[in-house]
Amino acid sequence: MKVVSSIAGRRTLFDRLLDPSVTTEEMDPRSVEGSLLEPEEQAIAEAVDRRIDQFTAGRVCARQALARLGVDAGIPVLQGEDRAPIWPDGFVGSITHTDSWCAAAVARASEVRAIGIDLEPSTPLKESVLNRICTPAERQWLAEVSDPGLMGKVVFSAKEAVYKCQYPLTHEFLGFHAVALDLEDGFFRAVFQQDAGELRRGDSISGRYLIEEGIVATACALGAR
């Protein structure tokens, strides 16, 4: 069972991006205090070391965050056939990781319907993928900002967070043009361009983003009805 040492110090990103109803934990996947539970370990047994490191950090973050909400730390956070985390009854959450940072965000389902978080390296989004990721209006906006490559990465990350947020509600895999983004001063709003389960064309999900220490972090959540 993989166990590695604790990091010194703690950087926080998502507690600044999400409301207090959401509990977050973050850590470096290369240096984690904790290990996988046996059922979690079985789920990742065939993976390469890099994937195991990131999966371990994600599950440790998730169980630590859940424990702060009163969940037994011995309850594993497994994954479904779609690789989405399976949360304990009565809870919702989201997990994300890069090579250098990992985070989980969880909440009581009585307070929050769904959460989506995403981390990306703050390297420019390649121009060759802009058409696949961005709508024409988003590409026009990027052409007018001072750093279109970096802000293109923010667009990508925000859409990843939105799709993670909507998936537990719709169970639909959406293309990148399924939502259109507006971004301004650390905030974003994603407007659905098509129906997706209970979410209809014209509905929106709002969130926040940070660019800090080589990382783009984005997050959004939907409150309980």
Secondary structure, DSSP 4 states (H G I P E B T S, - for coil): ---BPPPSS---STTTTS-TTSEEEEE-TTS-BB---HHHHHHTTTS-HHHHHHHHHHHHHHHHHHHTTT--TTS--EE-TT--EEPPTTEEEEEEE-SS-EEEEEEETTTEEEEEEEEEESSPPPHHHHHHH--HHHHHHHHTSS-HHHHHHHHHHHHHHHHHHHHHHH-----GGGEEEEEETTEEEEEESS-BTTB-TT-EEEEEEEEETTEEEEEEEEE--
